[in-house]
Amino acid sequence: MIHLHVTAWALGFILFILSLALKGKAGKILHMILRLDYLLILYSGIHLLVDPYLMNFEMPLGMEAITKGLAGVWLIASMEMILVKGKKGQPVTKMWVQFVIALILVLILGYVRLPLTV
């Protein structure tokens, strides 16, 4: 399941960059595909959270996994807000700051603190 999750995130970042770069109908289509990818990310992330961490809840790793899950949802929300506000012509500087903070938090918790073999 971890391979599905990492692949979905990689595809999500690629679609996010392409949605930012392309305008018009192509950008809209990629944004819709990205929203479907969000569902795949959420499904695999919830499965990774519930199966090893919440079934046998241990304090340090369980709370770090929950924090990583919440940061992942925050990252998805900031990606979506960057795209939506950018299309409307509104300022997105605050959303980019949130994106970077959430991305750093997710990467540190995912690749440094939590074990990769689930």
N, CA, C and O atoms as a MOPAC input file, in Angstrom:
PM7 MOZYME 1SCF
protein

 N      0.81500 1    -1.19600 1     0.00000 1
 C      0.00000 1     0.00000 1     0.00000 1
 C      0.86000 1     1.26300 1     0.00000 1
 O      0.44500 1     2.30900 1    -0.49900 1
 N      2.07000 1     1.15100 1     0.56900 1
 C      2.92500 1     2.33100 1     0.62000 1
 C      3.37200 1     2.74700 1    -0.78200 1
 O      3.56500 1     3.93300 1    -1.05200 1
 N      3.53500 1     1.76000 1    -1.67600 1
 C      3.91400 1     2.08900 1    -3.05100 1
 C      2.78900 1     2.84400 1    -3.76100 1
 O      3.04600 1     3.77900 1    -4.51900 1
 N      1.55600 1     2.44100 1    -3.51700 1
 C      0.40800 1     3.14400 1    -4.08900 1
 C      0.35700 1     4.57600 1    -3.58500 1
 O      0.08500 1     5.50200 1    -4.34900 1
 N      0.62000 1     4.75400 1    -2.28900 1
 C      0.55800 1     6.08400 1    -1.69300 1
 C      1.64500 1     7.00200 1    -2.26500 1
 O      1.37000 1     8.14700 1    -2.62200 1
 N      2.85700 1     6.50300 1    -2.34800 1
 C      3.96400 1     7.31500 1    -2.88000 1
 C      3.74500 1     7.61700 1    -4.36100 1
 O      4.01200 1     8.72900 1    -4.81700 1
 N      3.26100 1     6.63100 1    -5.10700 1
 C      2.98600 1     6.84900 1    -6.52700 1
 C      1.86400 1     7.86600 1    -6.72700 1
 O      1.94000 1     8.71600 1    -7.61500 1
 N      0.82700 1     7.77500 1    -5.90100 1
 C     -0.28700 1     8.73000 1    -6.00200 1
 C      0.18700 1    10.14700 1    -5.68600 1
 O     -0.24000 1    11.10300 1    -6.33100 1
 N      1.07200 1    10.28300 1    -4.69100 1
 C      1.59700 1    11.61100 1    -4.36800 1
 C      2.47700 1    12.15100 1    -5.49600 1
 O      2.40500 1    13.33000 1    -5.84000 1
 N      3.29900 1    11.28400 1    -6.05900 1
 C      4.15700 1    11.72900 1    -7.16800 1
 C      3.30000 1    12.18300 1    -8.35100 1
 O      3.56500 1    13.22000 1    -8.95900 1
 N      2.27400 1    11.39600 1    -8.67000 1
 C      1.35700 1    11.78100 1    -9.73400 1
 C      0.62600 1    13.08000 1    -9.37400 1
 O      0.39100 1    13.92800 1   -10.23500 1
 N      0.27500 1    13.22300 1    -8.10500 1
 C     -0.39100 1    14.44200 1    -7.65500 1
 C      0.46500 1    15.68200 1    -7.84000 1
 O     -0.02800 1    16.71900 1    -8.28300 1
 N      1.74800 1    15.58200 1    -7.50200 1
 C      2.63600 1    16.73400 1    -7.68200 1
 C      2.84000 1    17.06200 1    -9.15700 1
 O      2.90300 1    18.23400 1    -9.52900 1
 N      2.94200 1    16.04100 1    -9.99200 1
 C      3.08900 1    16.27400 1   -11.43300 1
 C      1.83900 1    16.95500 1   -11.98900 1
 O      1.93800 1    17.92300 1   -12.74300 1
 N      0.66900 1    16.44800 1   -11.61700 1
 C     -0.58200 1    17.05400 1   -12.08500 1
 C     -0.75000 1    18.46900 1   -11.54100 1
 O     -1.27900 1    19.33900 1   -12.23200 1
 N     -0.30300 1    18.70600 1   -10.30700 1
 C     -0.38000 1    20.03800 1    -9.70600 1
 C      0.46100 1    21.03000 1   -10.50000 1
 O     -0.00200 1    22.13000 1   -10.80200 1
 N      1.67700 1    20.65600 1   -10.83800 1
 C      2.55700 1    21.54300 1   -11.59700 1
 C      1.99800 1    21.79100 1   -12.99300 1
 O      2.02000 1    22.91800 1   -13.48800 1
 N      1.49600 1    20.72700 1   -13.62500 1
 C      0.92100 1    20.90000 1   -14.96300 1
 C     -0.34500 1    21.75500 1   -14.92000 1
 O     -0.58100 1    22.55200 1   -15.82800 1
 N     -1.16200 1    21.59900 1   -13.87800 1
 C     -2.37500 1    22.41700 1   -13.75400 1
 C     -2.02600 1    23.88100 1   -13.55000 1
 O     -2.73500 1    24.76600 1   -14.02800 1
 N     -0.92800 1    24.13900 1   -12.83700 1
 C     -0.47800 1    25.51900 1   -12.66600 1
 C      0.02100 1    26.10600 1   -13.98100 1
 O     -0.21600 1    27.27600 1   -14.28300 1
 N      0.71000 1    25.28100 1   -14.75200 1
 C      1.35600 1    25.77500 1   -15.96300 1
 C      0.37600 1    25.97400 1   -17.11800 1
 O      0.50000 1    26.92700 1   -17.88600 1
 N     -0.59600 1    25.06900 1   -17.23600 1
 C     -1.50900 1    25.12500 1   -18.37100 1
 C     -2.73800 1    25.97500 1   -18.05300 1
 O     -3.25900 1    25.94600 1   -16.93800 1
 N     -3.17200 1    26.70300 1   -19.01500 1
 C     -4.36200 1    27.54400 1   -18.86300 1
 C     -5.48200 1    26.99600 1   -19.72700 1
 O     -5.24700 1    26.16500 1   -20.60400 1
 N     -6.67200 1    27.44900 1   -19.48800 1
 C     -7.80700 1    27.07400 1   -20.32500 1
 C     -8.34700 1    25.69300 1   -20.02300 1
 O     -8.32500 1    25.22600 1   -18.88400 1
 N     -8.83300 1    25.04900 1   -21.07600 1
 C     -9.51600 1    23.77000 1   -20.92700 1
 C     -8.56700 1    22.66000 1   -20.46600 1
 O     -8.95700 1    21.80600 1   -19.67000 1
 N     -7.33600 1    22.66600 1   -20.95400 1
 C     -6.37400 1    21.63000 1   -20.55000 1
 C     -6.07500 1    21.72100 1   -19.05600 1
 O     -5.99200 1    20.69600 1   -18.38000 1
 N     -5.91400 1    22.92300 1   -18.54100 1
 C     -5.67600 1    23.10500 1   -17.11200 1
 C     -6.84800 1    22.64500 1   -16.27300 1
 O     -6.66700 1    22.07300 1   -15.19900 1
 N     -8.06700 1    22.89900 1   -16.77100 1
 C     -9.27700 1    22.46200 1   -16.05800 1
 C     -9.38200 1    20.94400 1   -16.01000 1
 O     -9.74400 1    20.37200 1   -14.98100 1
 N     -9.06600 1    20.30000 1   -17.11800 1
 C     -9.13000 1    18.83600 1   -17.17800 1
 C     -8.10500 1    18.22600 1   -16.22600 1
 O     -8.41900 1    17.28500 1   -15.49700 1
 N     -6.89400 1    18.75100 1   -16.22900 1
 C     -5.87000 1    18.23800 1   -15.33000 1
 C     -6.22800 1    18.48600 1   -13.86500 1
 O     -5.91000 1    17.67200 1   -12.99800 1
 N     -6.88700 1    19.60600 1   -13.59400 1
 C     -7.33200 1    19.89800 1   -12.23300 1
 C     -8.38000 1    18.87600 1   -11.78400 1
 O     -8.36600 1    18.44100 1   -10.63300 1
 N     -9.27600 1    18.49500 1   -12.67400 1
 C    -10.27900 1    17.47700 1   -12.34700 1
 C     -9.61900 1    16.11400 1   -12.10700 1
 O    -10.00900 1    15.38400 1   -11.19500 1
 N     -8.62500 1    15.77600 1   -12.92300 1
 C     -7.90800 1    14.51600 1   -12.72500 1
 C     -7.14300 1    14.55400 1   -11.40000 1
 O     -7.06400 1    13.54600 1   -10.69900 1
 N     -6.58700 1    15.70500 1   -11.06300 1
 C     -5.89600 1    15.86900 1    -9.78500 1
 C     -6.85000 1    15.65200 1    -8.62100 1
 O     -6.47000 1    15.04800 1    -7.61800 1
 N     -8.07000 1    16.12900 1    -8.73800 1
 C     -9.05200 1    15.91400 1    -7.67500 1
 C     -9.37600 1    14.43100 1    -7.50500 1
 O     -9.60300 1    13.97500 1    -6.38400 1
 N     -9.39900 1    13.68300 1    -8.58800 1
 C     -9.56900 1    12.23300 1    -8.47100 1
 C     -8.34700 1    11.59200 1    -7.80300 1
 O     -8.48000 1    10.64400 1    -7.02900 1
 N     -7.17800 1    12.11200 1    -8.10600 1
 C     -5.95800 1    11.60400 1    -7.48500 1
 C     -5.95300 1    11.89600 1    -5.98900 1
 O     -5.42500 1    11.10200 1    -5.21100 1
 N     -6.53300 1    13.02200 1    -5.57400 1
 C     -6.66300 1    13.30500 1    -4.14500 1
 C     -7.40300 1    12.17200 1    -3.43700 1
 O     -7.03400 1    11.78700 1    -2.32700 1
 N     -8.43400 1    11.64400 1    -4.06700 1
 C     -9.19500 1    10.54600 1    -3.45900 1
 C     -8.32300 1     9.30600 1    -3.29100 1
 O     -8.40100 1     8.62100 1    -2.27200 1
 N     -7.49900 1     9.02100 1    -4.28500 1
 C     -6.58600 1     7.88300 1    -4.19200 1
 C     -5.54800 1     8.10700 1    -3.09100 1
 O     -5.21100 1     7.18100 1    -2.35400 1
 N     -5.04900 1     9.32500 1    -2.98200 1
 C     -4.09100 1     9.66200 1    -1.92500 1
 C     -4.74200 1     9.48800 1    -0.55900 1
 O     -4.14500 1     8.89900 1     0.34200 1
 N     -5.96000 1     9.99600 1    -0.40200 1
 C     -6.65400 1     9.88500 1     0.88300 1
 C     -6.95800 1     8.43500 1     1.23500 1
 O     -6.80100 1     8.03100 1     2.38700 1
 N     -7.39300 1     7.64800 1     0.24900 1
 C     -7.69400 1     6.24300 1     0.51100 1
 C     -6.44900 1     5.49700 1     0.98800 1
 O     -6.48200 1     4.81700 1     2.01300 1
 N     -5.35600 1     5.62700 1     0.24100 1
 C     -4.13900 1     4.89800 1     0.61200 1
 C     -3.55000 1     5.43300 1     1.91800 1
 O     -3.00000 1     4.66600 1     2.70800 1
 N     -3.66000 1     6.73200 1     2.14700 1
 C     -3.14600 1     7.31200 1     3.38600 1
 C     -3.92300 1     6.86000 1     4.60600 1
 O     -3.33500 1     6.56800 1     5.64700 1
 N     -5.24000 1     6.79900 1     4.48600 1
 C     -6.05700 1     6.32000 1     5.60100 1
 C     -5.75600 1     4.84900 1     5.87600 1
 O     -5.68700 1     4.42900 1     7.03100 1
 N     -5.58100 1     4.07900 1     4.82200 1
 C     -5.24100 1     2.66400 1     4.99800 1
 C     -3.89100 1     2.51800 1     5.69900 1
 O     -3.74600 1     1.68200 1     6.59100 1
 N     -2.90600 1     3.32000 1     5.30600 1
 C     -1.59900 1     3.26700 1     5.94800 1
 C     -1.65800 1     3.74900 1     7.39700 1
 O     -0.87300 1     3.29300 1     8.22800 1
 N     -2.55300 1     4.64200 1     7.70200 1
 C     -2.67900 1     5.15500 1     9.06400 1
 C     -3.39200 1     4.16200 1     9.96500 1
 O     -2.93900 1     3.89700 1    11.07800 1
 N     -4.48600 1     3.62000 1     9.50100 1
 C     -5.31000 1     2.75400 1    10.34000 1
 C     -4.67300 1     1.39100 1    10.54100 1
 O     -4.63200 1     0.89200 1    11.66500 1
 N     -4.18000 1     0.78400 1     9.48200 1
 C     -3.71600 1    -0.59900 1     9.56900 1
 C     -2.57100 1    -0.78200 1    10.56500 1
 O     -2.74200 1    -1.53900 1    11.52100 1
 N     -1.42100 1    -0.14000 1    10.40300 1
 C     -0.34500 1    -0.44000 1    11.34800 1
 C     -0.34100 1     0.40900 1    12.61500 1
 O      0.07800 1    -0.06300 1    13.67200 1
 N     -0.80500 1     1.65800 1    12.52100 1
 C     -0.62000 1     2.57000 1    13.64900 1
 C     -1.80500 1     2.61200 1    14.59800 1
 O     -1.60900 1     2.61000 1    15.81300 1
 N     -3.01300 1     2.64900 1    14.09100 1
 C     -4.15200 1     2.80200 1    14.97500 1
 C     -4.69400 1     1.46800 1    15.49100 1
 O     -5.38200 1     1.44000 1    16.51100 1
 N     -4.39500 1     0.37200 1    14.80600 1
 C     -4.82100 1    -0.93200 1    15.30800 1
 C     -4.02700 1    -1.30800 1    16.55700 1
 O     -4.58900 1    -1.84200 1    17.51300 1
 N     -2.74200 1    -1.03600 1    16.54900 1
 C     -1.87300 1    -1.27900 1    17.71000 1
 C     -1.29000 1     0.05700 1    18.14000 1
 O     -0.10200 1     0.31400 1    17.94100 1
 N     -2.11100 1     0.89500 1    18.72300 1
 C     -1.71100 1     2.27200 1    19.00800 1
 C     -0.63000 1     2.30400 1    20.08700 1
 O     -0.83700 1     1.84000 1    21.20800 1
 N      0.51000 1     2.85500 1    19.73200 1
 C      1.58200 1     3.12800 1    20.67600 1
 C      1.84200 1     4.61800 1    20.61900 1
 O      1.81800 1     5.22400 1    19.54800 1
 N      2.09000 1     5.19900 1    21.76700 1
 C      2.07700 1     6.64400 1    21.89100 1
 C      2.98900 1     7.40900 1    20.93400 1
 O      2.46500 1     8.24900 1    20.20200 1
 N      4.28300 1     7.19900 1    20.87200 1
 C      5.04100 1     8.12800 1    20.02100 1
 C      4.73300 1     7.96700 1    18.53600 1
 O      4.48700 1     8.95800 1    17.84900 1
 N      4.74300 1     6.74700 1    18.03800 1
 C      4.54700 1     6.55500 1    16.59800 1
 C      3.10100 1     6.81000 1    16.18400 1
 O      2.85700 1     7.32400 1    15.09200 1
 N      2.15600 1     6.46500 1    17.02000 1
 C      0.75300 1     6.68500 1    16.68500 1
 C      0.41400 1     8.15600 1    16.52100 1
 O     -0.26800 1     8.54300 1    15.57200 1
 N      0.88900 1     8.96800 1    17.44300 1
 C      0.60800 1    10.40500 1    17.35000 1
 C      1.36600 1    11.05200 1    16.19300 1
 O      0.85900 1    11.97900 1    15.56200 1
 N      2.56400 1    10.57400 1    15.91300 1
 C      3.30800 1    11.11100 1    14.77400 1
 C      2.62600 1    10.73200 1    13.46000 1
 O      2.61300 1    11.51800 1    12.51300 1
 N      2.06300 1     9.53500 1    13.40600 1
 C      1.34600 1     9.12000 1    12.20200 1
 C      0.07400 1     9.94500 1    12.01900 1
 O     -0.26000 1    10.32300 1    10.89600 1
 N     -0.62900 1    10.22500 1    13.09900 1
 C     -1.83200 1    11.06600 1    13.01400 1
 C     -1.44900 1    12.47400 1    12.57800 1
 O     -2.13700 1    13.07700 1    11.75500 1
 N     -0.35100 1    13.00300 1    13.12600 1
 C      0.12300 1    14.33800 1    12.73800 1
 C      0.50200 1    14.36900 1    11.26500 1
 O      0.21100 1    15.34300 1    10.57200 1
 N      1.14800 1    13.31200 1    10.78100 1
 C      1.50600 1    13.25000 1     9.36900 1
 C      0.25400 1    13.19500 1     8.50000 1
 O      0.20600 1    13.81700 1     7.43900 1
 N     -0.75000 1    12.46200 1     8.94200 1
 C     -2.00300 1    12.40000 1     8.19400 1
 C     -2.68200 1    13.75500 1     8.10600 1
 O     -3.16400 1    14.15300 1     7.04600 1
 N     -2.71400 1    14.45900 1     9.23100 1
 C     -3.31700 1    15.79800 1     9.22500 1
 C     -2.50600 1    16.76700 1     8.36900 1
 O     -3.07900 1    17.61400 1     7.68400 1
 N     -1.18500 1    16.65000 1     8.40200 1
 C     -0.34200 1    17.50300 1     7.55900 1
 C     -0.54200 1    17.16300 1     6.08400 1
 O     -0.47400 1    18.04800 1     5.23100 1
 N     -0.79000 1    15.88500 1     5.77600 1
 C     -1.06600 1    15.49500 1     4.39500 1
 C     -2.36900 1    16.08600 1     3.88800 1
 O     -2.45300 1    16.53600 1     2.74500 1
 N     -3.38700 1    16.08300 1     4.74500 1
 C     -4.66200 1    16.71100 1     4.36700 1
 C     -4.46500 1    18.21500 1     4.19500 1
 O     -5.03400 1    18.81500 1     3.28300 1
 N     -3.66300 1    18.82400 1     5.06500 1
 C     -3.34100 1    20.24600 1     4.96200 1
 C     -2.61200 1    20.53700 1     3.64800 1
 O     -2.86000 1    21.55700 1     3.00500 1
 N     -1.71500 1    19.63600 1     3.25600 1
 C     -0.98900 1    19.80000 1     1.99100 1
 C     -1.93500 1    19.72000 1     0.79500 1
 O     -1.82900 1    20.51600 1    -0.13700 1
 N     -2.85100 1    18.76700 1     0.82300 1
 C     -3.83800 1    18.65000 1    -0.25700 1
 C     -4.70700 1    19.90900 1    -0.32200 1
 O     -4.98300 1    20.42400 1    -1.40500 1
 N     -5.13400 1    20.39500 1     0.83900 1
 C     -5.96900 1    21.59800 1     0.87600 1
 C     -5.21500 1    22.81600 1     0.34200 1
 O     -5.79100 1    23.63900 1    -0.36900 1
 N     -3.94000 1    22.93100 1     0.68000 1
 C     -3.17600 1    24.08500 1     0.18100 1
 C     -2.95200 1    23.99000 1    -1.32400 1
 O     -2.96800 1    25.00600 1    -2.01900 1
 N     -2.74200 1    22.76600 1    -1.83400 1
 C     -2.61100 1    22.60000 1    -3.28700 1
 C     -3.89200 1    23.02900 1    -3.98900 1
 O     -3.85400 1    23.73800 1    -4.99500 1
 N     -5.01300 1    22.59600 1    -3.45500 1
 C     -6.30100 1    22.93600 1    -4.06200 1
 C     -6.55500 1    24.44700 1    -3.99300 1
 O     -7.03700 1    25.03800 1    -4.95900 1
 N     -6.23600 1    25.06300 1    -2.87000 1
 C     -6.46100 1    26.50300 1    -2.73000 1
 C     -5.53400 1    27.31200 1    -3.64100 1
 O     -5.93500 1    28.35800 1    -4.15100 1
 N     -4.32200 1    26.84800 1    -3.84800 1
 C     -3.41100 1    27.53000 1    -4.77700 1
 C     -4.00800 1    27.51500 1    -6.18100 1
 O     -4.01400 1    28.53300 1    -6.87400 1
 N     -4.50800 1    26.35500 1    -6.59200 1
 C     -5.07300 1    26.26000 1    -7.93800 1
 C     -6.35300 1    27.08500 1    -8.07500 1
 O     -6.52600 1    27.79600 1    -9.06600 1
 N     -7.24000 1    26.99900 1    -7.10300 1
 C     -8.52800 1    27.69800 1    -7.20300 1
 C     -8.33100 1    29.21100 1    -7.13400 1
 O     -8.86900 1    29.94900 1    -7.95900 1
 N     -7.55900 1    29.67000 1    -6.14900 1
 C     -7.34700 1    31.11500 1    -6.03000 1
 C     -6.51700 1    31.65000 1    -7.19200 1
 O     -6.72200 1    32.78100 1    -7.63400 1
 N     -5.58300 1    30.84500 1    -7.68500 1
 C     -4.78500 1    31.27400 1    -8.83200 1
 C     -5.63000 1    31.45600 1   -10.07700 1
 O     -5.41100 1    32.39500 1   -10.84200 1
 N     -6.59300 1    30.57000 1   -10.29100 1
 C     -7.48000 1    30.68300 1   -11.45600 1
 C     -8.37900 1    31.91200 1   -11.35100 1
 O     -8.75500 1    32.50500 1   -12.36200 1
 N     -8.72200 1    32.28900 1   -10.11100 1
 C     -9.57900 1    33.45900 1    -9.91000 1
 C     -8.79500 1    34.77000 1    -9.89500 1
 O     -9.38500 1    35.85000 1    -9.87500 1
 N     -7.47500 1    34.67400 1    -9.90500 1
 C     -6.65100 1    35.87900 1    -9.91900 1
 C     -6.42700 1    36.48400 1    -8.54100 1
 O     -6.00200 1    37.63400 1    -8.43200 1
 N     -6.70700 1    35.73000 1    -7.49500 1
 C     -6.49900 1    36.21400 1    -6.13400 1
 C     -5.06500 1    35.93300 1    -5.70300 1
 O     -4.40900 1    35.06400 1    -6.27800 1
 N     -4.56100 1    36.66200 1    -4.69000 1
 C     -3.18600 1    36.41900 1    -4.24100 1
 C     -3.04300 1    35.03800 1    -3.58700 1
 O     -3.91600 1    34.60500 1    -2.83500 1
 N     -1.94800 1    34.36700 1    -3.88000 1
 C     -1.74000 1    33.00700 1    -3.38200 1
 C     -0.45100 1    32.87800 1    -2.55800 1
 O     -0.00500 1    31.76100 1    -2.29500 1
 N      0.14400 1    33.98300 1    -2.15400 1
 C      1.39900 1    33.92700 1    -1.41900 1
 C      1.24700 1    33.17400 1    -0.10300 1
 O      2.09800 1    32.35200 1     0.23900 1
 N      0.18100 1    33.44100 1     0.63300 1
 C     -0.04800 1    32.75800 1     1.91300 1
 C     -0.26200 1    31.25600 1     1.70200 1
 O      0.16200 1    30.44100 1     2.52100 1
 N     -0.91300 1    30.90500 1     0.61400 1
 C     -1.14100 1    29.48900 1     0.32600 1
 C      0.17600 1    28.78400 1    -0.01000 1
 O      0.36500 1    27.62400 1     0.35500 1
 N      1.08000 1    29.47000 1    -0.69900 1
 C      2.37900 1    28.88500 1    -1.01200 1
 C      3.19300 1    28.67200 1     0.26300 1
 O      3.89100 1    27.66600 1     0.38900 1
 N      3.10900 1    29.60500 1     1.20400 1
 C      3.80900 1    29.43800 1     2.48100 1
 C      3.26300 1    28.22000 1     3.21800 1
 O      4.03000 1    27.42000 1     3.75600 1
 N      1.93500 1    28.07900 1     3.24300 1
 C      1.33100 1    26.91300 1     3.88000 1
 C      1.73400 1    25.62800 1     3.16600 1
 O      1.98600 1    24.61100 1     3.81300 1
 N      1.79500 1    25.66600 1     1.84500 1
 C      2.20200 1    24.50800 1     1.05800 1
 C      3.60700 1    24.06100 1     1.44700 1
 O      3.84000 1    22.87100 1     1.66100 1
 N      4.53900 1    24.99400 1     1.54100 1
 C      5.92700 1    24.65700 1     1.85800 1
 C      6.03300 1    24.10500 1     3.27900 1
 O      6.73600 1    23.12000 1     3.50600 1
 N      5.34500 1    24.72800 1     4.23800 1
 C      5.39100 1    24.25500 1     5.62600 1
 C      4.81300 1    22.84800 1     5.72500 1
 O      5.40900 1    21.97700 1     6.35800 1
 N      3.66700 1    22.62100 1     5.11100 1
 C      3.03900 1    21.29500 1     5.16300 1
 C      3.89600 1    20.25500 1     4.45400 1
 O      4.00800 1    19.12300 1     4.92600 1
 N      4.49700 1    20.61700 1     3.33600 1
 C      5.34900 1    19.67700 1     2.60100 1
 C      6.56500 1    19.28000 1     3.43200 1
 O      6.91500 1    18.10100 1     3.49100 1
 N      7.21100 1    20.24900 1     4.07300 1
 C      8.36600 1    19.94600 1     4.91800 1
 C      7.95800 1    19.03900 1     6.07500 1
 O      8.66200 1    18.08100 1     6.39300 1
 N      6.83600 1    19.33500 1     6.69800 1
 C      6.34900 1    18.52800 1     7.81300 1
 C      6.05300 1    17.09400 1     7.37500 1
 O      6.42000 1    16.14300 1     8.06400 1
 N      5.39700 1    16.94400 1     6.24300 1
 C      5.06600 1    15.61100 1     5.73900 1
 C      6.33200 1    14.84200 1     5.38100 1
 O      6.44200 1    13.65800 1     5.69800 1
 N      7.28100 1    15.48900 1     4.73100 1
 C      8.51000 1    14.79100 1     4.34100 1
 C      9.34600 1    14.38600 1     5.55100 1
 O      9.89900 1    13.28700 1     5.58000 1
 N      9.44300 1    15.25800 1     6.54300 1
 C     10.22100 1    14.91500 1     7.73900 1
 C      9.56200 1    13.76800 1     8.49000 1
 O     10.23800 1    12.81900 1     8.88700 1
 N      8.25400 1    13.84300 1     8.68800 1
 C      7.57800 1    12.76600 1     9.40500 1
 C      7.55500 1    11.48000 1     8.59100 1
 O      7.67900 1    10.39200 1     9.15300 1
 N      7.40000 1    11.58900 1     7.29000 1
 C      7.27600 1    10.40100 1     6.46300 1
 C      8.57500 1     9.68000 1     6.19700 1
 O      8.60600 1     8.45000 1     6.16700 1
 N      9.64400 1    10.41900 1     6.00400 1
 C     10.90200 1     9.78200 1     5.61300 1
 C     11.96700 1     9.77400 1     6.70400 1
 O     12.95400 1     9.04900 1     6.57900 1
 N     11.80100 1    10.55800 1     7.77100 1
 C     12.80400 1    10.59800 1     8.82400 1
 C     12.29400 1     9.92300 1    10.09700 1
 O     12.98100 1     9.07900 1    10.67200 1
 N     11.10800 1    10.29100 1    10.53100 1
 C     10.61900 1     9.80700 1    11.82600 1
 C      9.90600 1     8.46200 1    11.76200 1
 O     10.22100 1     7.56300 1    12.54100 1
 N      8.96600 1     8.31200 1    10.86300 1
 C      8.17000 1     7.09000 1    10.82200 1
 C      8.86400 1     6.01400 1     9.99800 1
 O      9.54600 1     6.32200 1     9.02000 1
 N      8.69200 1     4.74300 1    10.39100 1
 C      9.34100 1     3.67900 1     9.61200 1
 C      8.70200 1     3.51600 1     8.24500 1
 O      7.48800 1     3.64800 1     8.09400 1
 N      9.53100 1     3.22800 1     7.24800 1
 C      9.03300 1     3.07700 1     5.88900 1
 C      8.44900 1     1.68700 1     5.63600 1
 O      7.66100 1     1.51000 1     4.70700 1
 N      8.81500 1     0.72800 1     6.42600 1
 C      8.29800 1    -0.63500 1     6.25100 1
 C      7.07200 1    -0.82000 1     7.10900 1
 O      7.15100 1    -1.02100 1     8.32100 1
 N      5.93900 1    -0.74500 1     6.44700 1
 C      4.67200 1    -0.88000 1     7.18100 1
 C      4.02400 1    -2.18600 1     6.78300 1
 O      2.94400 1    -2.51500 1     7.27500 1

